[in-house]
Structures are given as C-alpha cells and as structure tokens.
Amino acid sequence: MPNQAHLKPAPGTLFYVMGASGCGKDSLLHYARQQLASEAVVFTHRYITRPVELTGENHIQLSTAEFTNRLKHHCFKFHWHSHDLDYGIGIEVDHWLNQGLNVVMNGSRGYLETAIQKQPDLVPVLIEVDVNVLRERLINRGRETLAQIEKRVQRAETFVNLRAPNLQRIENNTELSVSGERLVNLLKTKDLKSP
C-alpha cells in the first residue's frame, strides 16, 4: 500500500468572483474570508497600479513600471486593464490549486472570457445587485461624481445577461450575512468544476 503522505491531493477549484463596482463584492469577500479562515480555501490578493486605501480592497500596490516588469517576467496568471489601472493575479494560484485548496479571486467581468481560456475549469461567481441599490451604494461611497456613477450603472447593466459555463449567481440586495453565507457555502464546495 502506498504511503499516504506521498499522495497528491485532488486539485482545488478556482472561484472567479466578479460584479459591478458598488455591488458589495469586497464586503462579501471580506465576510467569506473571515468565515473560512480555518478551511481549505485561500483568497488571492490583487496587484494593482492604485494606491492602497484604508477602507478599500486589501491589495498590493505596484507602480506602472513594477507591474510591467512583473508582466514581462510572467509573474501573473491573470492580468487586465480597467478604469485606467492595471490588475494582476499572481502565478502562486497554480501552486495553491495543486495543493488541493479552493482559491478565490476578485476578477473582472470584462476579462472573464480570457480567464476561462486560461483556466477552463474555473467557477465564475457573479455578484448581482438591483440597479437602484447599486446607484445608492455608489452615491453613499462618495468616490465618484454623479456622471461617473451613471457610467458605472450603465456598465453594470451591460453585464445583466452575462453567460458562462457553470456561472453561479449571488444576489446581494439585502443583509450581508444572507449573501455572505451563500458565498461561503459555495466556496467550500469541491465538485463544481465545469464539464
């Protein structure tokens, strides 16, 4: 009988979480991270050419030159450009998946098709919110002008009919704990791989 210590675990699942700015995605990811701290689930950090904010996403800030250098040296599994910023997810994701861990990443709806080409078995998770709730959240956040808010709302509406293999949808119009528990239960699942 082979030594159990040498058996390789089954690969984990990559969950590609996405949603409109203001949909509550960061709050949901924070909630899930707290609930799953002792589970076989890890959350990626994003490398972004944006300064770190005290109340914003916990990311690693890179200058444009640093980002370009990492891109040149193939340090990113995924990378995209949106809203005048560069975003990257490191290649450490592959190591975590190979260790049998479920991996959760904060992705972009506009990059989903490319991400699926690079990782066909990923599980897309779309955080959805009513347009009026979205508008109210963006106004309360106070980071954008009214014109910028309307542009974000319009962009959100273009993804309402988003389709992808094995797409999971989580509605986030009410209490964080309700949507958060749905996300937590999904992220613990091992058998959601696309065919």
QUIRA-V785629 format. One record per residue. N is the residue number from 1. SS is DSSP state (H for helix, E for strand, L for the rest). PHI is phi in whole degrees, 0 to 359 (* if undefined). D_FIRST is the distance of its C-alpha to the first C-alpha in Angstrom with 2 decimals. Layout:
# QUIRA-V785629
n=N ss=SS phi=PHI d_first=D_FIRST
n=N ss=SS phi=PHI d_first=D_FIRST
This chain:
# QUIRA-V785629
n=1 ss=L phi=* d_first=0.00
n=2 ss=L phi=293 d_first=3.84
n=3 ss=L phi=294 d_first=6.57
n=4 ss=H phi=300 d_first=8.53
n=5 ss=H phi=294 d_first=11.65
n=6 ss=H phi=263 d_first=11.39
n=7 ss=L phi=286 d_first=11.27
n=8 ss=L phi=278 d_first=14.87
n=9 ss=L phi=291 d_first=16.85
n=10 ss=L phi=296 d_first=18.88
n=11 ss=L phi=301 d_first=22.32
n=12 ss=L phi=282 d_first=25.02
n=13 ss=L phi=253 d_first=28.35
n=14 ss=E phi=266 d_first=31.58
n=15 ss=E phi=260 d_first=34.53
n=16 ss=E phi=256 d_first=37.85
n=17 ss=E phi=272 d_first=40.46
n=18 ss=E phi=212 d_first=44.07
n=19 ss=E phi=171 d_first=47.52
n=20 ss=L phi=296 d_first=51.16
n=21 ss=L phi=301 d_first=52.44
n=22 ss=L phi=99 d_first=53.49
n=23 ss=L phi=282 d_first=51.11
n=24 ss=L phi=94 d_first=49.41
n=25 ss=H phi=300 d_first=46.22
n=26 ss=H phi=297 d_first=46.14
n=27 ss=H phi=296 d_first=46.76
n=28 ss=H phi=295 d_first=43.97
n=29 ss=H phi=296 d_first=41.51
n=30 ss=H phi=297 d_first=42.64
n=31 ss=H phi=301 d_first=42.21
n=32 ss=H phi=297 d_first=38.68
n=33 ss=H phi=300 d_first=37.73
n=34 ss=H phi=294 d_first=38.96
n=35 ss=H phi=289 d_first=37.20
n=36 ss=L phi=253 d_first=33.80
n=37 ss=L phi=302 d_first=33.83
n=38 ss=L phi=252 d_first=30.68
n=39 ss=L phi=262 d_first=28.78
n=40 ss=L phi=276 d_first=26.46
n=41 ss=E phi=226 d_first=29.67
n=42 ss=E phi=236 d_first=31.67
n=43 ss=E phi=250 d_first=35.21
n=44 ss=L phi=286 d_first=36.46
n=45 ss=L phi=254 d_first=39.78
n=46 ss=E phi=256 d_first=42.30
n=47 ss=E phi=266 d_first=44.25
n=48 ss=E phi=224 d_first=47.83
n=49 ss=L phi=275 d_first=51.17
n=50 ss=L phi=218 d_first=52.70
n=51 ss=L phi=300 d_first=53.59
n=52 ss=L phi=285 d_first=51.49
n=53 ss=L phi=249 d_first=53.31
n=54 ss=L phi=298 d_first=53.00
n=55 ss=L phi=259 d_first=52.69
n=56 ss=L phi=267 d_first=50.94
n=57 ss=L phi=298 d_first=47.44
n=58 ss=L phi=278 d_first=45.34
n=59 ss=L phi=231 d_first=45.05
n=60 ss=E phi=258 d_first=45.26
n=61 ss=E phi=279 d_first=48.71
n=62 ss=L phi=234 d_first=49.14
n=63 ss=L phi=287 d_first=52.40
n=64 ss=H phi=300 d_first=52.90
n=65 ss=H phi=295 d_first=52.56
n=66 ss=H phi=296 d_first=49.25
n=67 ss=H phi=298 d_first=47.92
n=68 ss=H phi=299 d_first=49.12
n=69 ss=H phi=296 d_first=47.53
n=70 ss=H phi=294 d_first=44.10
n=71 ss=H phi=297 d_first=44.52
n=72 ss=H phi=300 d_first=45.48
n=73 ss=L phi=262 d_first=42.32
n=74 ss=L phi=58 d_first=39.99
n=75 ss=L phi=274 d_first=39.09
n=76 ss=E phi=249 d_first=39.29
n=77 ss=E phi=283 d_first=36.93
n=78 ss=E phi=230 d_first=39.85
n=79 ss=E phi=203 d_first=43.52
n=80 ss=E phi=205 d_first=46.78
n=81 ss=E phi=238 d_first=50.44
n=82 ss=E phi=206 d_first=52.20
n=83 ss=L phi=52 d_first=55.39
n=84 ss=L phi=65 d_first=56.18
n=85 ss=E phi=233 d_first=52.91
n=86 ss=E phi=257 d_first=49.74
n=87 ss=E phi=235 d_first=46.35
n=88 ss=E phi=218 d_first=42.94
n=89 ss=E phi=239 d_first=39.30
n=90 ss=E phi=290 d_first=37.22
n=91 ss=L phi=289 d_first=34.31
n=92 ss=H phi=298 d_first=32.11
n=93 ss=H phi=305 d_first=31.54
n=94 ss=H phi=298 d_first=29.03
n=95 ss=H phi=297 d_first=26.96
n=96 ss=H phi=299 d_first=27.06
n=97 ss=H phi=299 d_first=26.08
n=98 ss=H phi=293 d_first=23.08
n=99 ss=L phi=274 d_first=21.98
n=100 ss=L phi=87 d_first=21.98
n=101 ss=L phi=274 d_first=25.41
n=102 ss=E phi=283 d_first=28.21
n=103 ss=E phi=240 d_first=31.19
n=104 ss=E phi=245 d_first=34.80
n=105 ss=E phi=236 d_first=37.61
n=106 ss=E phi=268 d_first=41.36
n=107 ss=L phi=254 d_first=42.43
n=108 ss=L phi=241 d_first=45.64
n=109 ss=H phi=300 d_first=46.68
n=110 ss=H phi=291 d_first=48.45
n=111 ss=H phi=260 d_first=45.35
n=112 ss=H phi=306 d_first=42.98
n=113 ss=H phi=301 d_first=43.31
n=114 ss=H phi=294 d_first=42.44
n=115 ss=H phi=299 d_first=39.50
n=116 ss=H phi=294 d_first=38.11
n=117 ss=H phi=297 d_first=38.58
n=118 ss=H phi=280 d_first=36.53
n=119 ss=L phi=218 d_first=33.82
n=120 ss=L phi=301 d_first=34.08
n=121 ss=L phi=266 d_first=31.56
n=122 ss=L phi=295 d_first=33.39
n=123 ss=E phi=250 d_first=34.83
n=124 ss=E phi=285 d_first=38.58
n=125 ss=E phi=234 d_first=40.09
n=126 ss=E phi=259 d_first=43.89
n=127 ss=E phi=273 d_first=45.77
n=128 ss=E phi=248 d_first=49.00
n=129 ss=L phi=212 d_first=52.24
n=130 ss=L phi=301 d_first=55.68
n=131 ss=H phi=303 d_first=58.11
n=132 ss=H phi=291 d_first=60.56
n=133 ss=H phi=295 d_first=57.93
n=134 ss=H phi=301 d_first=56.77
n=135 ss=H phi=302 d_first=60.36
n=136 ss=H phi=298 d_first=60.97
n=137 ss=H phi=296 d_first=57.86
n=138 ss=H phi=294 d_first=58.84
n=139 ss=H phi=296 d_first=62.38
n=140 ss=H phi=295 d_first=61.22
n=141 ss=H phi=294 d_first=58.90
n=142 ss=L phi=72 d_first=61.99
n=143 ss=L phi=265 d_first=60.43
n=144 ss=L phi=238 d_first=62.09
n=145 ss=L phi=286 d_first=65.59
n=146 ss=H phi=299 d_first=66.46
n=147 ss=H phi=296 d_first=66.49
n=148 ss=H phi=294 d_first=62.98
n=149 ss=H phi=297 d_first=61.82
n=150 ss=H phi=297 d_first=63.27
n=151 ss=H phi=296 d_first=61.57
n=152 ss=H phi=294 d_first=58.18
n=153 ss=H phi=296 d_first=58.92
n=154 ss=H phi=298 d_first=59.87
n=155 ss=H phi=297 d_first=56.69
n=156 ss=H phi=300 d_first=54.66
n=157 ss=H phi=293 d_first=56.47
n=158 ss=H phi=289 d_first=55.48
n=159 ss=L phi=257 d_first=51.79
n=160 ss=L phi=302 d_first=52.38
n=161 ss=L phi=263 d_first=51.19
n=162 ss=L phi=304 d_first=48.19
n=163 ss=L phi=232 d_first=45.59
n=164 ss=L phi=196 d_first=42.07
n=165 ss=L phi=303 d_first=38.85
n=166 ss=L phi=62 d_first=37.20
n=167 ss=L phi=297 d_first=40.00
n=168 ss=E phi=254 d_first=39.90
n=169 ss=E phi=242 d_first=43.27
n=170 ss=E phi=235 d_first=44.06
n=171 ss=E phi=276 d_first=47.69
n=172 ss=L phi=232 d_first=48.96
n=173 ss=L phi=266 d_first=52.54
n=174 ss=L phi=240 d_first=52.36
n=175 ss=L phi=294 d_first=50.66
n=176 ss=H phi=303 d_first=47.97
n=177 ss=H phi=296 d_first=45.73
n=178 ss=H phi=292 d_first=45.74
n=179 ss=H phi=295 d_first=44.76
n=180 ss=H phi=299 d_first=42.52
n=181 ss=H phi=293 d_first=40.41
n=182 ss=H phi=298 d_first=40.08
n=183 ss=H phi=294 d_first=38.84
n=184 ss=H phi=303 d_first=36.43
n=185 ss=H phi=298 d_first=34.86
n=186 ss=H phi=296 d_first=34.61
n=187 ss=H phi=291 d_first=33.00
n=188 ss=L phi=276 d_first=30.15
n=189 ss=L phi=285 d_first=29.25
n=190 ss=L phi=256 d_first=26.17
n=191 ss=L phi=243 d_first=27.02
n=192 ss=L phi=257 d_first=30.47
n=193 ss=L phi=300 d_first=29.72
n=194 ss=L phi=292 d_first=32.46
n=195 ss=L phi=294 d_first=31.77
